[in-house]
Amino acid sequence: MDDCVIRQVVAFSDVRCSWKFDLPEWLGGEGRRRGEKIRSWMMKHSLPMLIASGVLSRMFGGRVGLTQALCNLFEPPTISEIMFKAIADRAFPGGAVAFGSCTVPYYYRAYGTYTFESIVEVTPESLWDMASLTKIMVTTPCIMLLYDRGLIELEEVACKYLPEFGNNGKELVTIHQLLTHTAGLREFYPFFDMGVKSRKQVLDYILNDRLWYTSGEMARYSDLSMIVLGIIVERVTGSSLDAFAAEEIFRPLGMQHTTFRPIDLTDFDVMVVPTEVDRLHRNRLLWGEVHDPTAFLLGGVAGHAGLFSSIVDVCRVMLAGGIDLLTNRRLFKEATVRLFITPDLKTASNPRPFALGWDVSLRRALDGYTSAGQYLGPRTFGHTGFTGTSLWIDPDRDLFVTLLTNAVHPSATVGFGSKVRAVRPLIADAAVYTMEQQSMPRGTLRWHLGSGLGDKSCESLVHPAYQAHTDAILSIRDCPPDSAELGRQTLVGKASALPREEPSKSTTYVYSDQTVVASFRDSKDMVPKKKGVQVLLTVFVFSLVVSLMP
């Protein structure tokens, strides 16, 4: 019998952060290793330490504030504390975090409000202006599909598919060069300031522009390259970019909240998180319309920006694992995925390469800064967005982490992004630390559906049933084809988890009128690690140090 795999997206509220947060400089890169050694030693000597702690506290008293601050070395702040502090520091009024892998549950949580003055709270279904994440969630996947289908060749010149692009030195620019930002096109143009007011004017300017530098000479990030790729997708498919992406990317991957131009929705003011109060060009709060000025002039749909999505849909994409949920087939060939996420090393004078459509943490690290943090591996790929969004994927750890915010609110003035840039690596490090520290048991999953399939047993992935959660997203894929009615049907949707009272009992999830019941062979594996003793031991050590200070 085939396995039935159930993966979950579980909301969380108290996930421990990485060692990088608030560590003194003298610990350096070895801080995490040293911290674990000290913690291990403390556990081995717990009894005498606790006795001595009581004696010393009676003799010397304690400096609680300093002691608690020092305790942060071993009990780092939670992700929630990081996010709430960022909101208090006005890095952004609201945000959403998600991380996980294909072998453990996917966590997500929303924080804050739509604006600093608003009382409307952000939810996991709230839509964010993804900004440049459009490049990797729309344009690059569309090019990958066309490449897989033999409709384009990466080393073919772009003007083969877009003839009006082949002028002013751009005749030899290839699709590959556009993807790797080595085509020689400028990063962007301030079209508003140039008096450009229409989509036609923007396209005429880009298609007839001259190269900024010789193609293939170096890598310079370019919005214009991705705009051209978006136009090529439209020419090759005969469909608009947003329509093609919706049919070929969003729908197969179960992305229910992802769209361009959400202002067209009747309830956009409820669903969409606003961005900047634009007092320079549009003279209004940008709410439901794309923040990027070039994408706005292009009608809200462009290859470099314009997409709106939710943290739930980002989880759905990762949950699908590149599998078309409608046909249970891979959306992209494995060789194509490997090709597109590999940094471009063709140009010797290109020490900071991009992958094909993707940014890579290695390039960011060479620049002296990476929003992917210090623990994600060297093959990590992803992207950031101007509005305060980011998505990073570590293929070696099989881990993704994403942060969605509206950091451009209330104004994208010079230096506005420094605060969100400080938050991004903390969240990335927190994801790695959490996934390594969580005790995730395996067990036997039995499930039954209202269609009358009956009970089936199969090996589950991991299930943190001991964690309190109230929201979940279930994806039931590759189920045994024992029923002509259900067969290999995929169910993706919102579910509610009934509370667990004891680790030995099963957890029940309700999906509409269908039920999934999870139970485990060994209930001992379900008991979470006790951290109370570790906290007490930590307090003792620093109480001792502080009490003995002159």
Secondary structure, 3 states (H helix, E strand, C coil): CCCCEEEEEEECCCCECCCCCCCCHHHHHHHHHHHHHHHHHHHHCHHHHHHHHHHHHHHHCCCHHHHHHHHCCCCCCEHHHHHHHHHHCCCCCEEEEEEEECCEEEEEEEEEECCCCCCCECCCCCEEECHHHHHHHHHHHHHHHHHHCCCCCCCCEHHHCCHHHCCCCCCCCEHHHHHCCCCCCCCCCCCCCCCCCCHHHHHHHHHCCCCCCCCCCCCCCCHHHHHHHHHHHHHHHCCCHHHHHHHHHHCCCCCCCCEECHHHCCCHHHHECCCCEECCCCCEECCCCCCCHHHHHCCCCCCCCCEEECHHHHHHHHHHCCEECCCCEECCCHHHHHHHHCCCCCCCCCCCCCCCCCEEHHHHHHCCCCCCCCCCCCCCEEEEECCCEEEEEECCCCEEEEEEECCCCCCCCCCCCHHHHHHHHHHHHHHHHHHHHCCCCEEEEEECCCCCCCCEEEEEEECCCCCCCCCEEEEEECCCCCCCCCCCCCEEEEEEECCCCCCCCCEEEEECCEEEEECCCCHHHHCCCCCHHHHHHHHHHHHHHHHCCC
